């Protein structure tokens, strides 16, 4: 119970009329200096310290998990996009190598053999076949047509050899490759010293 008391004067006796209030034991000047300062939140609300030391609340944990999930999902999507871009570049490089190799093979054939098996012009080249490169299966489609150049006349107008050269197109497709666009290369194959002007 809080009661009024008299402070000691400078002579060591009780001074009349000087009455004060008994402070709690943690007050400054009573029983030594205390860590609790007058007006501090801990001195005023000691329950606040105990509440803060209990950790995070459930709502705080849920919000933190939601924010982390958003960042994790974005990072994972970026990783998937990067992987898809790397695979697409790899497929394109493999397909380009196959197309160039096939075109070089056709260029080095005798001119009379440059054609499609059972097609026009006739030849030894397969119209469609499969090839495996680095464990990836590609489909190779080859198209060859005769070209009659009007420079030396056209067929039916005195041109003895209307097949002046052949247009070759090699197309590479991949049915199992994701985000892959078929590539094609086109070139000319001409006979050596067939005609002179």
DRENPA-736406 format. One line per 3 residues: number of its first residue (from 1); their letters; for each residue y, z, x of C-alpha. Coordinates in pm, whole numbers. Example, Ala and Ser with C-alpha at 12.3 -4.5 7.8 and 13.67 -1.06 7.14 Angstrom:
1 = AS = -450:780:1230  -106:714:1367 $
***
This chain:
1 = XXX = 0:0:0  342:-98:139  596:183:165 $
4 = XXX = 941:229:307  979:417:634  1259:517:868 $
7 = XXX = 1306:351:1207  1360:562:1516  1713:559:1649 $
10 = XXX = 1811:519:2010  1787:899:2065  1427:915:1951 $
13 = XXX = 1506:1086:1620  1486:941:1276  1805:768:1175 $
16 = XXX = 1918:833:828  1969:538:605  1776:301:830 $
19 = XXX = 1485:213:615  1252:-81:674  933:-235:544 $
22 = XXX = 585:-196:689  462:-541:799  96:-638:815 $
25 = XXX = -90:-572:1138  -46:-929:1260  335:-912:1239 $
28 = XXX = 539:-948:1558  609:-617:1728  339:-415:1555 $
31 = XXX = 32:-356:1766  138:-617:2023  234:-986:1998 $
34 = XXX = 18:-1191:1762  -71:-1562:1766  55:-1588:1411 $
37 = XXX = 425:-1668:1416  651:-1596:1127  675:-1898:897 $
40 = XXX = 381:-2087:1055  136:-2263:815  -154:-2059:947 $
43 = XXX = 24:-1732:883  131:-1842:537  -189:-2028:438 $
46 = XXX = -488:-1908:644  -718:-2091:400  -569:-2422:521 $
49 = XXX = -720:-2370:869  -1063:-2295:731  -1048:-2600:501 $
52 = XXX = -953:-2836:784  -1236:-2716:1006  -1499:-2806:747 $
55 = XXX = -1502:-3184:842  -1454:-3503:640  -1478:-3520:265 $
58 = XXX = -1717:-3755:86  -1434:-3988:-17  -1313:-4016:343 $
61 = XXX = -1663:-4101:461  -1704:-4366:188  -1369:-4526:275 $
64 = XXX = -1457:-4530:646  -1794:-4693:572  -1627:-4956:351 $
67 = XXX = -1370:-5045:618  -1639:-5063:885  -1855:-5283:661 $
70 = XXX = -1568:-5529:613  -1511:-5558:987  -1886:-5586:1054 $
73 = XXX = -1926:-5859:792  -1639:-6057:941  -1780:-6025:1292 $
76 = XXX = -2126:-6132:1172  -1986:-6438:997  -1801:-6531:1313 $
79 = XXX = -2123:-6494:1511  -2312:-6718:1267  -2038:-6982:1282 $
82 = XXX = -2047:-6977:1661  -2425:-7013:1664  -2408:-7305:1419 $
85 = XXX = -2146:-7480:1634  -2360:-7435:1947  -2670:-7573:1772 $
88 = XXX = -2477:-7867:1630  -2344:-7957:1975  -2696:-7931:2117 $
91 = XXX = -2840:-8160:1847  -2566:-8416:1904  -2627:-8419:2278 $
94 = XXX = -3002:-8469:2228  -2944:-8745:1973  -2697:-8924:2199 $
97 = XXX = -2947:-8917:2485  -3217:-9065:2262  -2989:-9341:2133 $
100 = XXX = -2874:-9439:2480  -3231:-9440:2614  -3353:-9658:2326 $
103 = XXX = -3067:-9904:2367  -3135:-9934:2741  -3500:-10010:2668 $
106 = XXX = -3401:-10288:2425  -3150:-10435:2670  -3418:-10465:2938 $
109 = XXX = -3663:-10649:2713  -3702:-11027:2741  -3452:-11183:2504 $
112 = XXX = -3728:-11338:2294  -3879:-10991:2236  -3554:-10838:2117 $
115 = XXX = -3624:-10814:1746  -3796:-10607:1480  -4172:-10615:1437 $
118 = XXX = -4236:-10837:1137  -3863:-10892:1085  -3600:-11151:1157 $
121 = XXX = -3546:-11201:1438  -3905:-11117:1528  -3971:-10893:1824 $
124 = XXX = -4151:-10586:1955  -3908:-10313:1848  -4013:-10073:1571 $
127 = XXX = -3774:-10056:1280  -3825:-9677:1243  -4007:-9416:1444 $
130 = XXX = -3999:-9047:1529  -3923:-8896:1866  -3930:-8536:1988 $
133 = XXX = -3669:-8412:2233  -3653:-8048:2342  -3883:-7947:2052 $
136 = XXX = -3653:-8114:1798  -3784:-8407:1590  -3550:-8701:1540 $
139 = XXX = -3584:-9024:1344  -3481:-9343:1523  -3384:-9642:1309 $
142 = XXX = -3318:-9973:1483  -3148:-10276:1329  -3129:-10613:1505 $
145 = XXX = -2964:-10927:1366  -2886:-11270:1508  -2521:-11358:1561 $
148 = XXX = -2404:-11720:1555  -2076:-11731:1741  -1839:-12001:1607 $
151 = XXX = -1705:-12051:1959  -1977:-12310:2034  -2028:-12431:1679 $
154 = XXX = -2230:-12299:1390  -2579:-12374:1270  -2590:-12703:1080 $
157 = XXX = -2289:-12839:1263  -2448:-12948:1586  -2523:-12605:1739 $
160 = XXX = -2868:-12638:1895  -2903:-12264:1951  -2746:-12080:1658 $
163 = XXX = -2876:-11745:1783  -2607:-11697:2045  -2669:-11323:2081 $
166 = XXX = -2813:-11032:1890  -2640:-10729:1745  -2841:-10410:1800 $
169 = XXX = -2775:-10082:1620  -2965:-9764:1702  -2924:-9478:1455 $
172 = XXX = -3048:-9123:1517  -3105:-8878:1232  -3255:-8531:1211 $
175 = XXX = -3388:-8400:882  -3452:-8046:1009  -3119:-7996:1185 $
178 = XXX = -2852:-7806:996  -2497:-7941:991  -2606:-8253:1178 $
181 = XXX = -2439:-8587:1116  -2646:-8891:1217  -2505:-9081:1512 $
184 = XXX = -2530:-9455:1584  -2453:-9680:1876  -2404:-10054:1854 $
187 = XXX = -2415:-10317:2123  -2475:-10684:2200  -2776:-10836:2371 $
190 = XXX = -2729:-11193:2495  -2961:-11428:2682  -2884:-11529:3038 $
193 = XXX = -2750:-11882:3090  -2864:-12001:2747  -2559:-12212:2681 $
196 = XX = -2270:-12345:2878  -1939:-12472:2755 $
***
